[in-house]
Amino acid sequence: MSDWRSWGYFPKSRRRTAKGGIRAQSQRGRFGQTWWAKRWIAVLESFQLGARLSRGRSYARQGQVLSVNIETGSVSAAVQGSRPTPYRVVIQVKGLTKADWKKVADVVSSQAIFGAKLLAGEMPQDIEAAFQTASVSLFPARLNDLKTDCSCPDSSNPCKHIAAVYYLLGEEFDRDPFLIFQLRGMSREEFLALMAEAAPSTPKDVEDTPDDPLPTDPTLFWSGGELPSDLLGEVDQRPAGAALAKRLGKFPFWRGSENFLEAMERMYAAAVARTSRMLFGQS
């Protein structure tokens, strides 16, 4: 009696469930919130991968990506597929030359709004135009600007394992807008240094306003004074919204089964309620 082996047919493989993998924090809808994250995802979707895109999103959301290592110009990752050994994924991005980055810094430093937003950790909306003025592109513009490889047997490139890493990188772009700079060969610190070199120098006749002198009597600092009776002020019992955690942004490559910020919001609310009870002497 013949079986599927004699016909050269192999059953459809099923991925193995990964343990402790990196889970995408966007469990539904589109990946990426900021415009620069969406631009990165658009590069992937321009490859017309069809069903591999949906499978890649599923891999990213279900924690099949076990690790992601980002270096200048490249990303390496391990993705759990249908075989016992995870697949090795490598994504290489064509870098810009030092001369190209110098031209970009010259253009960007000429507009104060660019420098202000970059220092604040935000990617300016029009920065792509600055790169175009310098005759280069911020994001990969052509297919040969990206080289991808996966150790899986799928002949298509990019495959669903590469797509899963792409989607996780899209979320990392939301957290760190300078990731695209790093993948193009320039760190945030190096680029800000280039901008400082390109910025107009401060005139020598401009003097800084002197700081206020420190008090001469050290006892005024060490002795202090009586604490006012209303030191604590009025207690606001409204539930807190994890403001400090939100300022830090998303946790990089989160491995938990639920959204980090949503979990922190619940913890903050519980802490506020417990603290209020303690202040008012409630059990």
Secondary structure per residue as TSV (DSSP state, phi and psi in degrees):
chain	resnum	aa	ss	phi	psi
A	1	M	-	360.0	127.1
A	2	S	-	-81.2	154.5
A	3	D	-	-126.4	-172.4
A	4	W	T	-66.2	-21.8
A	5	R	T	-67.8	-36.9
A	6	S	T	-69.4	-21.1
A	7	W	T	-94.5	1.0
A	8	G	T	73.5	19.7
A	9	Y	-	-101.5	136.1
A	10	F	-	-121.1	132.6
A	11	P	-	-63.9	155.1
A	12	K	-	-62.4	129.8
A	13	S	-	-75.1	152.0
A	14	R	-	-119.6	134.8
A	15	R	-	-69.7	147.1
A	16	R	-	-83.4	140.8
A	17	T	-	-69.3	124.9
A	18	A	-	-86.4	147.5
A	19	K	S	-112.6	130.2
A	20	G	S	71.4	22.8
A	21	G	-	-77.6	171.5
A	22	I	B	-83.5	122.3
A	23	R	-	-103.5	134.7
A	24	A	-	-63.8	137.8
A	25	Q	S	-81.4	-19.4
A	26	S	-	-92.7	96.5
A	27	Q	-	-84.1	-5.8
A	28	R	S	-154.2	160.3
A	29	G	S	78.6	-160.8
A	30	R	-	-85.0	152.0
A	31	F	S	-83.8	144.7
A	32	G	-	87.1	128.6
A	33	Q	S	-104.7	-39.2
A	34	T	S	-83.8	162.2
A	35	W	H	-66.2	-33.6
A	36	W	H	-73.6	-31.0
A	37	A	H	-68.2	-41.2
A	38	K	H	-65.1	-33.6
A	39	R	H	-65.6	-38.4
A	40	W	H	-64.7	-44.6
A	41	I	H	-63.7	-36.2
A	42	A	H	-61.6	-33.8
A	43	V	H	-62.1	-44.8
A	44	L	H	-62.5	-47.3
A	45	E	H	-69.8	-17.5
A	46	S	T	-72.9	-12.2
A	47	F	T	-78.0	-6.4
A	48	Q	-	55.8	59.6
A	49	L	-	-86.6	-8.8
A	50	G	T	65.0	-129.0
A	51	A	H	-65.5	-21.4
A	52	R	H	-64.5	-28.1
A	53	L	H	-65.5	-47.0
A	54	S	H	-65.0	-37.3
A	55	R	H	-69.3	-35.2
A	56	G	H	-64.8	-40.7
A	57	R	H	-62.7	-40.7
A	58	S	H	-64.1	-41.8
A	59	Y	H	-60.0	-43.5
A	60	A	H	-65.9	-38.8
A	61	R	H	-79.2	-24.4
A	62	Q	T	-96.5	4.7
A	63	G	T	79.5	30.0
A	64	Q	-	-77.3	-19.7
A	65	V	E	-82.3	118.8
A	66	L	E	-88.4	-31.4
A	67	S	E	-157.4	151.6
A	68	V	E	-138.5	124.8
A	69	N	E	-120.6	119.2
A	70	I	E	-105.4	126.8
A	71	E	E	-128.4	173.2
A	72	T	T	-63.0	114.8
A	73	G	T	85.8	-4.5
A	74	S	E	-153.6	158.3
A	75	V	E	-133.7	130.6
A	76	S	E	-119.3	144.8
A	77	A	E	-149.9	160.7
A	78	A	E	-119.3	128.5
A	79	V	E	-126.3	127.2
A	80	Q	-	-80.5	120.5
A	81	G	-	-112.8	-136.8
A	82	S	S	-87.9	-14.7
A	83	R	S	-96.9	158.1
A	84	P	S	-59.8	-39.1
A	85	T	S	-86.4	126.2
A	86	P	-	-60.2	149.7
A	87	Y	E	-80.2	147.3
A	88	R	E	-97.4	124.2
A	89	V	E	-114.7	133.9
A	90	V	E	-130.1	129.1
A	91	I	E	-122.2	120.1
A	92	Q	E	-115.0	133.7
A	93	V	E	-113.3	129.8
A	94	K	-	-63.4	124.9
A	95	G	-	-84.8	163.1
A	96	L	-	-92.4	151.8
A	97	T	-	-76.3	165.0
A	98	K	H	-61.2	-36.2
A	99	A	H	-65.7	-38.5
A	100	D	H	-62.8	-46.6
A	101	W	H	-63.2	-34.5
A	102	K	H	-64.5	-41.8
A	103	K	H	-65.2	-39.8
A	104	V	H	-63.7	-43.8
A	105	A	H	-62.4	-37.0
A	106	D	H	-63.0	-41.7
A	107	V	H	-70.1	-46.5
A	108	V	H	-65.4	-40.5
A	109	S	H	-68.4	-16.1
A	110	S	T	-77.6	-10.3
A	111	Q	S	-121.8	114.9
A	112	A	H	-60.1	-33.8
A	113	I	H	-64.3	-34.0
A	114	F	H	-63.5	-48.9
A	115	G	H	-62.0	-41.0
A	116	A	H	-63.2	-43.8
A	117	K	H	-71.8	-38.1
A	118	L	H	-65.6	-39.7
A	119	L	H	-65.7	-29.4
A	120	A	T	-83.6	2.7
A	121	G	T	81.1	22.8
A	122	E	-	-120.7	141.0
A	123	M	-	-86.8	116.1
A	124	P	-	-58.4	142.6
A	125	Q	T	-61.1	-35.2
A	126	D	T	-99.3	15.4
A	127	I	H	-68.0	-26.0
A	128	E	H	-62.1	-33.2
A	129	A	H	-65.7	-35.2
A	130	A	H	-64.9	-40.3
A	131	F	H	-64.6	-39.9
A	132	Q	H	-64.6	-36.5
A	133	T	H	-61.4	-33.8
A	134	A	T	-85.7	8.9
A	135	S	T	66.2	30.9
A	136	V	-	-136.6	175.0
A	137	S	-	-122.1	143.9
A	138	L	S	-72.6	-50.3
A	139	F	S	-95.8	155.3
A	140	P	-	-53.1	126.9
A	141	A	-	-100.3	-21.9
A	142	R	S	-130.5	159.9
A	143	L	G	-61.3	-35.7
A	144	N	G	-77.6	0.5
A	145	D	G	-77.0	-11.7
A	146	L	E	-125.4	136.0
A	147	K	E	-124.8	123.6
A	148	T	E	-125.5	148.5
A	149	D	E	-150.0	143.5
A	150	C	E	-139.9	143.3
A	151	S	S	-81.8	3.9
A	152	C	S	-74.6	163.4
A	153	P	S	-78.9	-3.0
A	154	D	-	-65.0	127.5
A	155	S	-	-76.1	-17.0
A	156	S	S	-79.9	141.2
A	157	N	S	-139.7	116.4
A	158	P	S	-76.0	149.1
A	159	C	-	-99.5	-177.5
A	160	K	H	-66.7	-26.6
A	161	H	H	-71.0	-41.3
A	162	I	H	-65.3	-41.5
A	163	A	H	-60.8	-38.3
A	164	A	H	-61.8	-41.5
A	165	V	H	-67.4	-39.1
A	166	Y	H	-55.9	-46.3
A	167	Y	H	-65.5	-40.5
A	168	L	H	-64.8	-36.3
A	169	L	H	-64.8	-34.3
A	170	G	H	-59.4	-41.2
A	171	E	H	-67.9	-34.7
A	172	E	H	-68.7	-29.4
A	173	F	H	-61.9	-37.2
A	174	D	H	-58.4	-41.9
A	175	R	H	-77.7	-40.1
A	176	D	-	-129.0	95.2
A	177	P	T	-66.1	-17.8
A	178	F	T	-82.9	2.3
A	179	L	H	-61.8	-38.7
A	180	I	H	-65.6	-32.8
A	181	F	H	-63.0	-45.3
A	182	Q	H	-62.0	-41.7
A	183	L	H	-68.9	-22.8
A	184	R	T	-93.7	5.5
A	185	G	T	103.6	14.6
A	186	M	-	-141.6	127.3
A	187	S	-	-80.5	163.6
A	188	R	H	-59.8	-46.1
A	189	E	H	-63.5	-41.2
A	190	E	H	-65.0	-40.2
A	191	F	H	-70.3	-40.4
A	192	L	H	-63.5	-33.5
A	193	A	H	-66.8	-40.0
A	194	L	H	-62.5	-40.3
A	195	M	H	-63.8	-39.3
A	196	A	H	-64.1	-37.4
A	197	E	H	-68.1	-35.4
A	198	A	H	-82.1	-19.3
A	199	A	S	-68.3	147.3
A	200	P	-	-59.1	139.8
A	201	S	-	-73.1	152.2
A	202	T	-	-77.6	131.3
A	203	P	-	-55.8	144.0
A	204	K	T	-67.9	-25.6
A	205	D	T	-82.6	0.1
A	206	V	-	-91.6	117.7
A	207	E	-	-107.5	145.2
A	208	D	-	-72.7	147.5
A	209	T	-	-67.8	127.6
A	210	P	-	-64.0	146.4
A	211	D	-	-72.9	155.5
A	212	D	-	-66.1	137.5
A	213	P	-	-68.0	151.0
A	214	L	-	-74.7	152.1
A	215	P	-	-63.4	142.9
A	216	T	S	-81.1	-20.8
A	217	D	-	-97.9	107.6
A	218	P	T	-68.2	-20.8
A	219	T	H	-66.2	-26.7
A	220	L	H	-64.1	-29.6
A	221	F	H	-82.1	-45.9
A	222	W	H	-78.6	-30.7
A	223	S	H	-78.5	-33.8
A	224	G	-	64.3	-150.4
A	225	G	-	-156.5	-177.9
A	226	E	-	-69.5	142.3
A	227	L	-	-77.9	134.1
A	228	P	-	-65.4	150.9
A	229	S	T	-65.9	-26.9
A	230	D	T	-101.7	36.3
A	231	L	T	-57.2	-43.9
A	232	L	T	-74.2	-18.9
A	233	G	-	67.1	-160.2
A	234	E	-	-84.0	137.0
A	235	V	-	-85.8	120.1
A	236	D	-	-88.4	113.1
A	237	Q	-	-93.5	10.3
A	238	R	S	-68.1	141.9
A	239	P	-	-64.2	134.1
A	240	A	-	-75.8	156.7
A	241	G	-	-112.5	31.5
A	242	A	-	56.0	48.0
A	243	A	H	-62.1	-42.3
A	244	L	H	-64.8	-42.9
A	245	A	H	-63.1	-37.8
A	246	K	H	-68.4	-32.4
A	247	R	H	-65.2	-32.9
A	248	L	H	-72.6	-21.7
A	249	G	-	85.5	-171.7
A	250	K	S	-68.8	147.8
A	251	F	-	-72.5	131.3
A	252	P	T	-66.1	128.0
A	253	F	T	48.2	63.5
A	254	W	-	-67.0	136.6
A	255	R	-	-108.9	-3.0
A	256	G	S	-72.2	162.8
A	257	S	S	-82.5	-11.4
A	258	E	S	-131.0	163.5
A	259	N	-	-62.2	131.6
A	260	F	H	-60.8	-49.4
A	261	L	H	-67.6	-35.6
A	262	E	H	-65.1	-39.1
A	263	A	H	-65.8	-39.3
A	264	M	H	-67.3	-36.0
A	265	E	H	-60.8	-41.4
A	266	R	H	-65.8	-38.9
A	267	M	H	-67.6	-40.5
A	268	Y	H	-62.8	-43.9
A	269	A	H	-62.1	-41.8
A	270	A	H	-66.1	-37.9
A	271	A	H	-66.8	-39.8
A	272	V	H	-63.6	-43.5
A	273	A	H	-64.5	-41.9
A	274	R	H	-67.6	-41.4
A	275	T	H	-63.6	-40.4
A	276	S	H	-61.9	-40.7
A	277	R	H	-63.7	-39.1
A	278	M	H	-66.7	-41.6
A	279	L	H	-64.9	-35.9
A	280	F	T	-94.3	8.0
A	281	G	T	69.6	27.4
A	282	Q	-	-92.6	148.7
A	283	S	-	-78.2	360.0
